[in-house]
Amino acid sequence: MAAKTPTTKGAAEARWLRQLDRATAAHEKTRQRLDQLVADAREAGVSLTAISEHTPYSREWVRTIAARIQAARNNEDAAPSE
């Protein structure tokens, strides 16, 4: 017989969901900061291997993240100013 997942109702569930929302927002903010730093390091000439050894990202992820951030920056620079 499989064990059932415990369920939480009402106020207790709402507390957990608020905590999850806060942790998710904090994680997203710090992840975005890390991605920006990865792109900055690549632009400065730091190797993929060196960055991957100091972050939780593989070399391929470093390359992908740096390219995505650089493309976004280029699009911002090319946008017409009002």
N, CA, C and O atoms as CSV, one atom per row, in Angstrom:
chain,resi,resn,atom,element,x,y,z
A,1,MET,N,N,0.845,-1.176,0.000
A,1,MET,CA,C,0.000,0.000,0.000
A,1,MET,C,C,0.896,1.247,0.000
A,1,MET,O,O,1.807,1.363,0.820
A,2,ALA,N,N,0.635,2.157,-0.908
A,2,ALA,CA,C,1.427,3.376,-1.020
A,2,ALA,C,C,1.045,4.365,0.067
A,2,ALA,O,O,-0.125,4.498,0.426
A,3,ALA,N,N,2.034,5.044,0.575
A,3,ALA,CA,C,1.782,6.063,1.596
A,3,ALA,C,C,1.162,7.288,0.943
A,3,ALA,O,O,1.538,7.678,-0.163
A,4,LYS,N,N,0.223,7.878,1.631
A,4,LYS,CA,C,-0.423,9.092,1.119
A,4,LYS,C,C,0.424,10.312,1.454
A,4,LYS,O,O,1.089,10.364,2.489
A,5,THR,N,N,0.384,11.279,0.566
A,5,THR,CA,C,1.047,12.544,0.832
A,5,THR,C,C,0.204,13.310,1.839
A,5,THR,O,O,-1.003,13.457,1.649
A,6,PRO,N,N,0.828,13.803,2.915
A,6,PRO,CA,C,0.040,14.553,3.892
A,6,PRO,C,C,-0.510,15.841,3.264
A,6,PRO,O,O,0.148,16.477,2.440
A,7,THR,N,N,-1.694,16.199,3.662
A,7,THR,CA,C,-2.293,17.428,3.149
A,7,THR,C,C,-2.404,18.447,4.269
A,7,THR,O,O,-2.615,18.101,5.431
A,8,THR,N,N,-2.258,19.692,3.898
A,8,THR,CA,C,-2.356,20.789,4.843
A,8,THR,C,C,-3.501,21.659,4.384
A,8,THR,O,O,-3.641,21.924,3.190
A,9,LYS,N,N,-4.303,22.096,5.294
A,9,LYS,CA,C,-5.475,22.892,4.947
A,9,LYS,C,C,-5.405,24.272,5.560
A,9,LYS,O,O,-4.751,24.494,6.578
A,10,GLY,N,N,-6.088,25.183,4.921
A,10,GLY,CA,C,-6.341,26.497,5.480
A,10,GLY,C,C,-5.121,27.344,5.729
A,10,GLY,O,O,-4.278,27.530,4.852
A,11,ALA,N,N,-5.039,27.860,6.952
A,11,ALA,CA,C,-4.004,28.819,7.327
A,11,ALA,C,C,-2.602,28.225,7.232
A,11,ALA,O,O,-1.666,28.915,6.828
A,12,ALA,N,N,-2.449,26.969,7.595
A,12,ALA,CA,C,-1.130,26.333,7.530
A,12,ALA,C,C,-0.648,26.263,6.085
A,12,ALA,O,O,0.519,26.541,5.810
A,13,GLU,N,N,-1.523,25.899,5.172
A,13,GLU,CA,C,-1.145,25.846,3.764
A,13,GLU,C,C,-0.804,27.235,3.235
A,13,GLU,O,O,0.157,27.399,2.483
A,14,ALA,N,N,-1.577,28.217,3.622
A,14,ALA,CA,C,-1.321,29.594,3.191
A,14,ALA,C,C,0.044,30.066,3.675
A,14,ALA,O,O,0.756,30.749,2.938
A,15,ARG,N,N,0.424,29.711,4.913
A,15,ARG,CA,C,1.747,30.062,5.434
A,15,ARG,C,C,2.847,29.443,4.589
A,15,ARG,O,O,3.813,30.118,4.231
A,16,TRP,N,N,2.706,28.163,4.269
A,16,TRP,CA,C,3.710,27.487,3.439
A,16,TRP,C,C,3.801,28.125,2.052
A,16,TRP,O,O,4.896,28.309,1.520
A,17,LEU,N,N,2.680,28.450,1.486
A,17,LEU,CA,C,2.686,29.041,0.148
A,17,LEU,C,C,3.335,30.427,0.155
A,17,LEU,O,O,4.038,30.784,-0.791
A,18,ARG,N,N,3.105,31.206,1.207
A,18,ARG,CA,C,3.767,32.515,1.316
A,18,ARG,C,C,5.276,32.339,1.434
A,18,ARG,O,O,6.038,33.075,0.806
A,19,GLN,N,N,5.709,31.376,2.229
A,19,GLN,CA,C,7.141,31.112,2.373
A,19,GLN,C,C,7.747,30.677,1.037
A,19,GLN,O,O,8.840,31.110,0.674
A,20,LEU,N,N,7.037,29.827,0.319
A,20,LEU,CA,C,7.514,29.398,-0.995
A,20,LEU,C,C,7.589,30.571,-1.966
A,20,LEU,O,O,8.545,30.675,-2.734
A,21,ASP,N,N,6.601,31.446,-1.942
A,21,ASP,CA,C,6.614,32.627,-2.812
A,21,ASP,C,C,7.817,33.517,-2.515
A,21,ASP,O,O,8.492,33.979,-3.435
A,22,ARG,N,N,8.086,33.757,-1.236
A,22,ARG,CA,C,9.228,34.600,-0.856
A,22,ARG,C,C,10.548,33.962,-1.264
A,22,ARG,O,O,11.426,34.637,-1.802
A,23,ALA,N,N,10.691,32.674,-1.013
A,23,ALA,CA,C,11.931,31.983,-1.367
A,23,ALA,C,C,12.131,31.942,-2.879
A,23,ALA,O,O,13.254,32.083,-3.363
A,24,THR,N,N,11.055,31.752,-3.615
A,24,THR,CA,C,11.147,31.735,-5.074
A,24,THR,C,C,11.564,33.094,-5.608
A,24,THR,O,O,12.406,33.176,-6.503
A,25,ALA,N,N,10.992,34.152,-5.075
A,25,ALA,CA,C,11.351,35.507,-5.518
A,25,ALA,C,C,12.815,35.809,-5.198
A,25,ALA,O,O,13.526,36.382,-6.024
A,26,ALA,N,N,13.263,35.428,-4.014
A,26,ALA,CA,C,14.657,35.666,-3.636
A,26,ALA,C,C,15.604,34.860,-4.523
A,26,ALA,O,O,16.647,35.362,-4.942
A,27,HIS,N,N,15.245,33.629,-4.802
A,27,HIS,CA,C,16.063,32.774,-5.658
A,27,HIS,C,C,16.153,33.352,-7.066
A,27,HIS,O,O,17.236,33.388,-7.650
A,28,GLU,N,N,15.047,33.796,-7.606
A,28,GLU,CA,C,15.028,34.361,-8.953
A,28,GLU,C,C,15.906,35.609,-9.033
A,28,GLU,O,O,16.632,35.802,-10.008
A,29,LYS,N,N,15.836,36.441,-8.021
A,29,LYS,CA,C,16.646,37.667,-8.004
A,29,LYS,C,C,18.135,37.339,-7.987
A,29,LYS,O,O,18.903,37.920,-8.755
A,30,THR,N,N,18.549,36.424,-7.130
A,30,THR,CA,C,19.966,36.089,-7.048
A,30,THR,C,C,20.426,35.316,-8.289
A,30,THR,O,O,21.574,35.458,-8.708
A,31,ARG,N,N,19.554,34.511,-8.875
A,31,ARG,CA,C,19.920,33.795,-10.096
A,31,ARG,C,C,20.143,34.779,-11.235
A,31,ARG,O,O,21.082,34.622,-12.016
A,32,GLN,N,N,19.288,35.793,-11.337
A,32,GLN,CA,C,19.459,36.808,-12.372
A,32,GLN,C,C,20.775,37.557,-12.171
A,32,GLN,O,O,21.467,37.861,-13.143
A,33,ARG,N,N,21.118,37.850,-10.945
A,33,ARG,CA,C,22.382,38.533,-10.647
A,33,ARG,C,C,23.562,37.653,-11.047
A,33,ARG,O,O,24.527,38.140,-11.637
A,34,LEU,N,N,23.490,36.362,-10.730
A,34,LEU,CA,C,24.551,35.436,-11.105
A,34,LEU,C,C,24.683,35.364,-12.626
A,34,LEU,O,O,25.796,35.366,-13.151
A,35,ASP,N,N,23.569,35.300,-13.325
A,35,ASP,CA,C,23.607,35.256,-14.791
A,35,ASP,C,C,24.270,36.510,-15.359
A,35,ASP,O,O,25.059,36.421,-16.300
A,36,GLN,N,N,23.957,37.671,-14.796
A,36,GLN,CA,C,24.576,38.916,-15.239
A,36,GLN,C,C,26.088,38.872,-15.027
A,36,GLN,O,O,26.854,39.288,-15.896
A,37,LEU,N,N,26.508,38.372,-13.879
A,37,LEU,CA,C,27.939,38.271,-13.582
A,37,LEU,C,C,28.642,37.287,-14.510
A,37,LEU,O,O,29.779,37.518,-14.919
A,38,VAL,N,N,27.967,36.191,-14.841
A,38,VAL,CA,C,28.529,35.227,-15.789
A,38,VAL,C,C,28.769,35.910,-17.127
A,38,VAL,O,O,29.834,35.750,-17.724
A,39,ALA,N,N,27.791,36.669,-17.602
A,39,ALA,CA,C,27.938,37.376,-18.879
A,39,ALA,C,C,29.057,38.415,-18.799
A,39,ALA,O,O,29.841,38.558,-19.736
A,40,ASP,N,N,29.129,39.134,-17.693
A,40,ASP,CA,C,30.190,40.132,-17.522
A,40,ASP,C,C,31.573,39.474,-17.530
A,40,ASP,O,O,32.507,39.986,-18.147
A,41,ALA,N,N,31.694,38.343,-16.845
A,41,ALA,CA,C,32.976,37.635,-16.801
A,41,ALA,C,C,33.376,37.147,-18.194
A,41,ALA,O,O,34.540,37.257,-18.578
A,42,ARG,N,N,32.427,36.614,-18.943
A,42,ARG,CA,C,32.729,36.168,-20.312
A,42,ARG,C,C,33.160,37.339,-21.173
A,42,ARG,O,O,34.110,37.231,-21.949
A,43,GLU,N,N,32.460,38.465,-21.036
A,43,GLU,CA,C,32.806,39.648,-21.814
A,43,GLU,C,C,34.213,40.143,-21.449
A,43,GLU,O,O,34.916,40.692,-22.297
A,44,ALA,N,N,34.615,39.950,-20.208
A,44,ALA,CA,C,35.941,40.359,-19.755
A,44,ALA,C,C,37.022,39.357,-20.160
A,44,ALA,O,O,38.211,39.612,-19.968
A,45,GLY,N,N,36.610,38.216,-20.722
A,45,GLY,CA,C,37.581,37.246,-21.205
A,45,GLY,C,C,37.846,36.073,-20.295
A,45,GLY,O,O,38.756,35.290,-20.565
A,46,VAL,N,N,37.088,35.920,-19.226
A,46,VAL,CA,C,37.259,34.772,-18.337
A,46,VAL,C,C,36.792,33.521,-19.084
A,46,VAL,O,O,35.756,33.543,-19.749
A,47,SER,N,N,37.549,32.445,-18.975
A,47,SER,CA,C,37.233,31.226,-19.729
A,47,SER,C,C,35.963,30.549,-19.227
A,47,SER,O,O,35.554,30.714,-18.077
A,48,LEU,N,N,35.355,29.784,-20.126
A,48,LEU,CA,C,34.167,29.009,-19.763
A,48,LEU,C,C,34.471,28.052,-18.620
A,48,LEU,O,O,33.667,27.888,-17.702
A,49,THR,N,N,35.632,27.428,-18.685
A,49,THR,CA,C,36.017,26.458,-17.652
A,49,THR,C,C,36.154,27.128,-16.294
A,49,THR,O,O,35.661,26.613,-15.290
A,50,ALA,N,N,36.822,28.272,-16.260
A,50,ALA,CA,C,37.011,28.966,-14.984
A,50,ALA,C,C,35.667,29.382,-14.384
A,50,ALA,O,O,35.440,29.224,-13.184
A,51,ILE,N,N,34.789,29.909,-15.218
A,51,ILE,CA,C,33.464,30.317,-14.713
A,51,ILE,C,C,32.706,29.097,-14.214
A,51,ILE,O,O,32.102,29.141,-13.141
A,52,SER,N,N,32.728,28.012,-14.975
A,52,SER,CA,C,31.968,26.824,-14.566
A,52,SER,C,C,32.502,26.208,-13.279
A,52,SER,O,O,31.754,25.563,-12.543
A,53,GLU,N,N,33.785,26.401,-13.004
A,53,GLU,CA,C,34.360,25.884,-11.752
A,53,GLU,C,C,33.949,26.714,-10.537
A,53,GLU,O,O,34.079,26.258,-9.401
A,54,HIS,N,N,33.459,27.925,-10.771
A,54,HIS,CA,C,33.091,28.815,-9.665
A,54,HIS,C,C,31.590,29.091,-9.602
A,54,HIS,O,O,31.141,29.926,-8.817
A,55,THR,N,N,30.828,28.397,-10.417
A,55,THR,CA,C,29.372,28.537,-10.434
A,55,THR,C,C,28.759,27.143,-10.518
A,55,THR,O,O,29.472,26.168,-10.756
A,56,PRO,N,N,27.451,27.038,-10.325
A,56,PRO,CA,C,26.814,25.723,-10.475
A,56,PRO,C,C,26.515,25.379,-11.934
A,56,PRO,O,O,25.776,24.431,-12.199
A,57,TYR,N,N,27.074,26.132,-12.885
A,57,TYR,CA,C,26.779,25.938,-14.302
A,57,TYR,C,C,27.882,25.159,-15.005
A,57,TYR,O,O,29.062,25.299,-14.682
A,58,SER,N,N,27.484,24.342,-15.966
A,58,SER,CA,C,28.452,23.679,-16.841
A,58,SER,C,C,28.983,24.698,-17.843
A,58,SER,O,O,28.439,25.795,-17.964
A,59,ARG,N,N,30.050,24.335,-18.563
A,59,ARG,CA,C,30.575,25.245,-19.584
A,59,ARG,C,C,29.520,25.577,-20.630
A,59,ARG,O,O,29.437,26.716,-21.088
A,60,GLU,N,N,28.712,24.585,-21.011
A,60,GLU,CA,C,27.668,24.831,-22.014
A,60,GLU,C,C,26.626,25.813,-21.493
A,60,GLU,O,O,26.173,26.692,-22.228
A,61,TRP,N,N,26.249,25.666,-20.233
A,61,TRP,CA,C,25.288,26.610,-19.652
A,61,TRP,C,C,25.892,28.003,-19.561
A,61,TRP,O,O,25.197,28.991,-19.802
A,62,VAL,N,N,27.165,28.101,-19.221
A,62,VAL,CA,C,27.840,29.402,-19.172
A,62,VAL,C,C,27.769,30.058,-20.543
A,62,VAL,O,O,27.434,31.236,-20.659
A,63,ARG,N,N,28.085,29.293,-21.574
A,63,ARG,CA,C,28.044,29.819,-22.945
A,63,ARG,C,C,26.627,30.285,-23.303
A,63,ARG,O,O,26.447,31.373,-23.850
A,64,THR,N,N,25.641,29.470,-22.995
A,64,THR,CA,C,24.256,29.796,-23.309
A,64,THR,C,C,23.782,31.035,-22.558
A,64,THR,O,O,23.161,31.922,-23.144
A,65,ILE,N,N,24.071,31.095,-21.276
A,65,ILE,CA,C,23.654,32.233,-20.450
A,65,ILE,C,C,24.317,33.513,-20.928
A,65,ILE,O,O,23.657,34.542,-21.073
A,66,ALA,N,N,25.623,33.452,-21.172
A,66,ALA,CA,C,26.345,34.641,-21.625
A,66,ALA,C,C,25.794,35.130,-22.960
A,66,ALA,O,O,25.638,36.334,-23.159
A,67,ALA,N,N,25.500,34.214,-23.872
A,67,ALA,CA,C,24.951,34.604,-25.174
A,67,ALA,C,C,23.571,35.231,-25.028
A,67,ALA,O,O,23.258,36.217,-25.694
A,68,ARG,N,N,22.738,34.653,-24.148
A,68,ARG,CA,C,21.382,35.183,-23.944
A,68,ARG,C,C,21.432,36.595,-23.353
A,68,ARG,O,O,20.717,37.489,-23.805
A,69,ILE,N,N,22.270,36.784,-22.355
A,69,ILE,CA,C,22.386,38.094,-21.708
A,69,ILE,C,C,22.947,39.113,-22.699
A,69,ILE,O,O,22.455,40.239,-22.779
A,70,GLN,N,N,23.970,38.723,-23.451
A,70,GLN,CA,C,24.569,39.644,-24.416
A,70,GLN,C,C,23.566,40.029,-25.504
A,70,GLN,O,O,23.520,41.188,-25.916
A,71,ALA,N,N,22.772,39.082,-25.967
A,71,ALA,CA,C,21.749,39.380,-26.976
A,71,ALA,C,C,20.713,40.352,-26.415
A,71,ALA,O,O,20.282,41.272,-27.111
A,72,ALA,N,N,20.319,40.154,-25.178
A,72,ALA,CA,C,19.353,41.063,-24.554
A,72,ALA,C,C,19.943,42.460,-24.416
A,72,ALA,O,O,19.253,43.451,-24.653
A,73,ARG,N,N,21.207,42.543,-24.038
A,73,ARG,CA,C,21.866,43.845,-23.915
A,73,ARG,C,C,21.965,44.536,-25.274
A,73,ARG,O,O,21.756,45.744,-25.381
A,74,ASN,N,N,22.282,43.764,-26.303
A,74,ASN,CA,C,22.360,44.332,-27.646
A,74,ASN,C,C,20.995,44.850,-28.114
A,74,ASN,O,O,20.918,45.889,-28.769
A,75,ASN,N,N,19.930,44.133,-27.781
A,75,ASN,CA,C,18.582,44.579,-28.144
A,75,ASN,C,C,18.212,45.854,-27.420
A,75,ASN,O,O,17.557,46.726,-27.991
A,76,GLU,N,N,18.625,45.973,-26.161
A,76,GLU,CA,C,18.349,47.204,-25.401
A,76,GLU,C,C,19.090,48.390,-26.015
A,76,GLU,O,O,18.551,49.494,-26.097
A,77,ASP,N,N,20.341,48.149,-26.449
A,77,ASP,CA,C,21.139,49.224,-27.059
A,77,ASP,C,C,20.565,49.650,-28.402
A,77,ASP,O,O,20.654,50.819,-28.778
A,78,ALA,N,N,19.974,48.698,-29.129
A,78,ALA,CA,C,19.446,48.998,-30.457
A,78,ALA,C,C,18.045,49.599,-30.428
A,78,ALA,O,O,17.572,50.123,-31.437
A,79,ALA,N,N,17.385,49.526,-29.282
A,79,ALA,CA,C,16.024,50.049,-29.170
A,79,ALA,C,C,16.041,51.571,-29.322
A,79,ALA,O,O,16.893,52.248,-28.747
A,80,PRO,N,N,15.095,52.103,-30.099
A,80,PRO,CA,C,15.052,53.561,-30.258
A,80,PRO,C,C,14.670,54.235,-28.953
A,80,PRO,O,O,13.773,53.777,-28.246
A,81,SER,N,N,15.352,55.321,-28.639
A,81,SER,CA,C,15.032,56.056,-27.404
A,81,SER,C,C,13.977,57.098,-27.720
A,81,SER,O,O,13.918,57.651,-28.818
A,82,GLU,N,N,13.160,57.343,-26.735
A,82,GLU,CA,C,12.046,58.294,-26.908
A,82,GLU,C,C,12.382,59.624,-26.320
A,82,GLU,O,O,11.567,60.545,-26.372
